[in-house]
Amino acid sequence: MAELVTGHAGKAHATAEQAAGLNAGILGLDDYVLNVHDKFKITVVSANKVTIGTGELVMQGRHVSQGTPEDLIVTNGSQGQKRNDLIVCRYAKGSQSVESAKLVVVRGTPTTGTPTDPAVNTTSPLDGGTTYDMPLYRIPLDGITIGTPVALFNVLKPMSDVWDSLTQRSTTWRVPYSSNSISLTRVGDICFAGGNVKFNQSGENNYTQARETIPVGYRPAETSNVPIAVFGGNTTFILYGEHTGRVVMLGNPNNAYAGCTGVWRTADPMPAA
C-alpha cells in the first residue's frame, strides 16, 4: 500500500527506515563520508591510541554524525609480528529494533608474513542486516609500531561541485601565424580545442615562445608544457601551453590549411557566463 511520507498524517508515521531508503535512493548504495567538518581525519597519538575527528557519513542510507573528536584504543602490537586493524563505523540493530552507530577498532590476526584485513560485517541493513561495518581506516602495525593509517572511504562531493563539473563555457582564440581563430570549449575542468585555420607563414619552430597566450579560464593546470592544439594536414605543428597561459610552438606551420584538436585539464576559475 502506498503511503505519503513527507506529508501531514495527523499522527507520527515517518520512520527511520523510510529516511534511510530516501538517502540511499538519492546518494546510492555505497558508503560515503560527507565533505564537511574534519571528514573523520585520523591522528596517531601514541603506539596504541588514535583520534578520529568530527564528520558526517552516510552508510547504506543511515546518516551518522560525529560532533566531537573521539579517541580509540588500538591493541598493542607484538615484536616480530605484523597486523592490520580496521577502524569501522558499526551500525547495529538491537532489541526492540533500537538502532545505533559507533566507531570500533576491529583487530586483525598477527602474522610474521603479509597481514590481511580482518573480516567485517557486510550485510546491509537495507537487506535486513542487523550489524553492518563501514571501513574508515586500515591501521598497519609492524611490531609495536603503528604505521601510516590508510583511508578506505570515499568523500561524497556536494551538488555545487557536480554543477561546476557540468558547466560549459566557450570562446575563440586566434592561433599563432594565422589570422584565423579556433574554438576553446570548457566543460567542468576539461578544455577542448578545435577548428580549421590557414597559416600565413612557414618556418621551423623548436619550442619557440608565441606572442599569443591562452586566455584565463582555459589555461592548463600543469606547470610544464601540455599539448593544447595539434595541427594536421599539410603540416605538423603543435602548440603547447602551461598554467601561466604561455604558449610555445613546435614544428612548421608551412603556410598550410590545417585542422586541429586538443584536450587538457584546467585549474582556472570558471569564466563568467
N, C-alpha and C positions, 0 to 999 in steps of 0.2 A: 504494500500500500504506500502510495506517495505521501510524503509529509513535508510541509513547508518548514524549513529550519530557521531561516532568517526572517522571521515574522512573528507577530504577537499572537499567542495561542491562549492567553488567559491563564496559563499555568507554566511551570518550569518544564521545558521539553527539549531544549537543545542539549546535546550530550558531547562529552569529550571525544567520543568515537567519531561523531559527525564532524567535529572540528578537525580531527586528525585526517579524516578522509578528504576534506576540502584541501587541507595543506598538501597532502600527498598528491592530489589531483593537479594542483597548480604547480608545485615545486618539483614533482617527480618522486619516484620511489627510492631514490638514493638518499644518503645521509649527508647533511651539509652543516658546516659552521657558517654563520651569517657574518657579513662584513661590517661588524660593529664592535665597539669596546676593544678588549685586548685579543679577541679571537682565540681565547684559550691558550695564550702564549705560555710556554713552559720555561721555568728557570730551575737549573740544578742548584740546590742549596748545599748539599753535602753528599757523602757516599751513600746515604740511604734516605734522602729526602728531596723531593721536588715540589715546586709551587706552580699551580695552574692558575692563570689569570682569568679575568672576567670574560664573559662571552655569552652568545646566544647560539643555539643549534637547533636543527630540525632533524629528527631521526624517525623515519617511517611515519612522517606526518606529525609526530609528537614534538612540541616546542619545549625546549629545556633552557632555562635561564640560570646563569651563574653570576650573581650580583657582586660577590666579593671573591678575592683570590682564595685558593684552598691549598693547604699543604697535604701531600700524600707521602706515605712511607713506603720505600722500596726495600724489600728484604735484602740484607747484606749478601754480597756475592761470596764465592769461595775461591781461595788461592788455587790457581792452576785450572780453573774451570770457567766456561763461558755460559751466558744465559741471556735469553731475550724475554723481557717482561713487556706487557702491553698495558697502557692506560686506556681505559674504555669508559664511555658513558653508558651505564647499565639501566635499562628500563625494566621494571618488574611490576607484575600484577599479582597482588597478594589476596588474602582472604577478603571476602565481601567485595571483590573486584576493585579494591583500592590500588591505585597506580602510583608509582614513584619513580624517581630517577636519581642516580648518584654517580660520582666518579669512583672507579675501582681500579686497583692495580691487580692485573691477572699475572700470576707468577709463571714463568716458563720452567723448563726442565734443564738443570745444569748438565753440561757435557764438556768433554775435552776436545770434541770435534767442532763441527759447524752448528751453532744453535739454531733452532727453529722457533717460530712464534707459537705460543700456547693456543689451544682451541678456545673459541669464543662462541657465544650463543647467537645463532643466525636466523632463527625462525621469527619472521616479522610479526609484530602484534596485529598488523592488518590481516595476517593469515591465522590468527588465533594464538600466536606465541605469547607466553606469559613472562619470558625473560629474553631480552634482546640486548646485544652489545654493539655499540658504535665505537670502533677503534679510533683513538685520537693520536696516540704516540707509541712507537716502539722504543723501549729503553734497553740498549745493549749493555751488558755487563761483561767485563773481562777481568777475572779475578775479583778483587774488591772495588774495582774502579767502574764508575758509571761513565759510559761513552756519550757521544753526542746524540740526544733524542732525535728520532726521525718522525716527522709529521705524517700521519696516514689519512688525513681528512682533506676534503675539498672545500674551498671558501666559495659560497654562492654570491655572485655579484648582484648588485641591486639593479632594478629595472632601468635606472638612469644610464648605467653602463651599457645595458643591452640597446637602449635607444641610440646612444652615441655610436655603437658598433654598426648601426643600420643607417645612420645619417649620411646623406650624399651631397657632395659639392662638386662643381666643375668650373674650370677656367680654361683659357687658351694661353699658350706660351710660344713666343717666337724663337725658333731654334737658331743656333749659330750658322753663319754662311748662307742664310736664306732670308727672303722677305716673307716667307710663309710661317704659319703657326700650326702647332699640333694641339690636341685636346689633352688636358690633365683632368682626370676624374678621381675623386676620393670617396671611398665608401668605408666608414669607420676609420681605421688607421691604415688602410691599404690604398695605395695610389696606383693609377693606371695611366699610361701614356699611349697615344695612338694618333695616326694621321698620315697624310701624304704631303710631301714638300718637293720643291725644285731648288736644289742648291745652285748658287751662282758663283761659286769659287771652287778651286781644286788645290791640292797640296797635302802632303803627308803631315799628320799630327802625331806626336808621341807624348801623350798626356799633357797637351798644351792647355793652359787655362783659357776659358772662354770669357768674353765680356759679359755674356748673359748669366744670370743667376736664377735659381729655382725660386718661385715665389713662396713667401711664408704661408704655412698651411699645407704645403706639399713637399717640404724638404725631407730627405731621407733621415731616418733615426740614427743610422750608423755614422761614426766619425771618419771612416775610411771610404774610399771610392765604391759607389754602388752603381751598377748599370741601370740607367733610367730610360734610355732610348737607344735601341739597336736598329740602325737603318740598313735596309737591304734593297736589292735591285741591281743597278749597275754600279754599285758602290758597297763598301763595307766601312761603316762609320759608326762609332759608338760614343755616346755621351755618358759620363759618369758624374754622380753627384754626391754630396756629403751634407751633414747636418747644418752647416752654415749657409747652404744654398750655393756654394761654389761648384762650378762645373768644369770638368776637364774633358778633352777630346782625344780620341784615338782613331787613326785611320784617315782615309782620304774621301772628302765629300764628292769629288770627281765631277763637279758640275752636273750631277745626275738628278733624275727624278727618282724618288725613293719613298718607300713606306716604312713606318717604324712601329715598334711595340716596346712596352716596358712595364714593369710592375715592381713596387717596393713598399716598404713599411715606413710610416712617418710617426714621429712623436710630437709633432706640432699641434697646437690648439686647433680645434675645428674652425675653419673660416666662417665668418658671418654669412648668413643667407643673403 
